[in-house]
Amino acid sequence: MNTLFNPLKLRALTVPNRPFMALLSRCRGDAEHVRGTMKAQYYAQHASAGLSIVETTMAMDGNSVFRMEPGIYAAAQVGYPVIGTV
């Protein structure tokens, strides 16, 4: 019998349970919209939720929706700091 806490296979992706979690906009970038270790730690803490649908990302300079949300328009913004094994 399938329950909320059984694994779910979605094509090539298998998630540990059926509830999906949409992470909230935490706006944990710096003034240049670069993510820091606090953001990586936030995602690591929520990794057991199953599938996480991630959040606001500023794609172009000058188009900020939230103060200090992470961006992806500059090389320094791409990737997460390593905080250990997740």
C-alpha positions in Angstrom: 0.0 0.0 0.0 1.3 3.5 -0.9 1.5 6.1 1.9 2.9 9.6 2.1 6.1 8.3 3.5 6.9 5.6 0.9 9.5 6.4 -1.8 8.2 7.8 -5.1 9.8 7.2 -8.5 9.4 10.0 -11.0 11.1 8.8 -14.2 14.8 8.8 -13.4 14.3 10.5 -10.0 13.5 8.6 -6.8 12.5 10.7 -3.8 12.4 9.3 -0.2 8.8 10.3 0.4 5.8 11.8 -1.3 5.4 15.2 0.3 7.3 17.9 -1.7 8.5 21.0 0.0 8.6 24.4 -1.7 11.4 26.3 0.1 10.6 29.9 1.0 12.6 32.9 -0.2 15.1 33.4 2.6 17.0 36.1 0.8 20.3 34.9 2.2 22.6 36.4 -0.4 24.9 39.3 0.2 24.7 42.7 -1.3 26.1 41.4 -4.6 23.5 38.5 -4.5 26.1 35.8 -3.8 24.9 32.9 -1.7 26.8 32.1 1.4 27.2 29.2 3.8 24.0 30.1 5.5 22.0 29.3 2.3 23.8 26.0 1.9 23.1 25.1 5.5 19.4 26.0 5.0 19.1 23.5 2.1 21.1 20.9 3.9 18.7 21.1 6.9 15.7 20.5 4.6 17.3 17.8 2.4 15.3 15.0 4.1 12.0 16.6 3.0 12.1 14.6 -0.3 11.9 16.7 -3.4 12.5 20.4 -2.7 11.2 22.9 -5.3 13.7 25.8 -5.0 13.1 29.5 -4.9 13.7 33.0 -6.1 16.8 33.5 -8.2 17.8 36.8 -9.7 18.6 36.0 -13.4 19.6 39.5 -14.5 21.4 42.4 -12.7 18.9 45.2 -11.8 15.9 42.9 -11.7 15.7 42.2 -7.9 12.4 41.2 -6.5 13.6 40.7 -2.9 16.4 42.3 -1.0 19.5 40.1 -1.2 18.1 37.1 -3.0 20.7 34.9 -4.6 21.6 35.6 -8.3 22.9 33.6 -11.2 24.0 36.3 -13.6 27.7 36.6 -12.4 30.4 33.9 -12.1 30.7 34.5 -8.3 27.0 33.6 -7.8 27.1 30.2 -9.4 27.5 27.1 -7.1 27.2 26.6 -3.3 29.9 26.7 -0.7 30.8 23.3 0.7 29.6 22.8 4.2 30.2 19.1 4.7 28.4 15.9 3.8 24.7 16.3 3.2 
